[in-house]
């Protein structure tokens, strides 16, 4: 009889240990691959991207599936009561339709214009949003269209969009009719008086016609622009039957950054819209401290400015003509819409100090 010696105990223990290590390693690898797959799907679903300093680092943009674009509707954003950015269309001339279409494709849903051929191509705005809506499967309710009545003082004498010989009330009515035609819509979400009239009496006359538009369901809300006098704003607010819901002003040092007016807007539930937000504050935005914070927040210096305004509860206008910048602007807007606290209270105070804003 041949006796076979059993495997030594140490050898068996070594082989068991080796087998266990191999199994555990395999499990870890599989789990890692699954995690990477889920992260990839999450990024694709959310339309996330790596935002960069404008003109300094190459952007990595993840295109958003068409099926998710409807979630970025103006109606949805307004219901969320979270900050958003308006696409401004001044001074774009013949490129207006193309730029508005690109802005909508990038994710903008709030669009500002004016019945003022001197500085705006309102008909181009109408063409642009309609073209993009058809391409993306969007409807009118996905958009927020804001336009303005501009008095004769602000019009090009050779391109007045209404009869200058008519009474003021009739001029306002003709202007709205032209806006509805240009924008290819049967209602305006927000109608703004481009600036107070020469006299308060004329301002109130215009406002009364504005109020009739709301009563006729041609306009959803009213607003005022280029009003830097607190007394004028308060007087109109008190005398109006339908209160202004928007104040659109330059955000710059010459007006003290509208500190008191912005406080009034907060108190009365009026949306403060800022334009010239970047152009009027270039020095602060170029500063080393500003750029350092932007880099830390994965933002460009420009989108950090928009984040600052939205953190204050305000609504900035962006008039960029660059598609990459459009997507960067929409990206920071959606970070706010998704509930992210982009800036802390200390961050806001630091930026206010750099700008010279007294809050």
Buried (B, 14 or more C-beta within 10 A) or exposed (E): EEEEEEEEEEEEEEEEEEEEEEEEEEEEEEEEEEEEEEEEEEEBEEBBBEBBBBEEEEBEBBEBEEEEBBEBBBBBBBEEEBBBBBBBBBEBEEBBBBBBBBBBBBBBBBBBBBBBBBBBBBBBBBBBBBBBBEEBEBEBEBBBBBBBBBBEEBBEEEEBBBEEEEEBEEBBBBBBBBBBBBBBBEBBBBBBBBBBBEEBEEBBBBBBBBBBBBEEEBBBBBBBBBBBEEEBBEBBBEEBEBBBBBBBBBBBBEBBBBEEBBEBBEEBEBBBBBBBBBEBBEEBBEBEEBBEBBBEBBBBBBBBBBBBBBBBEBBBBBBBEEBBBBBBBBBBBBBBBEEEEBBEEEBBEBBBEBBEBEE
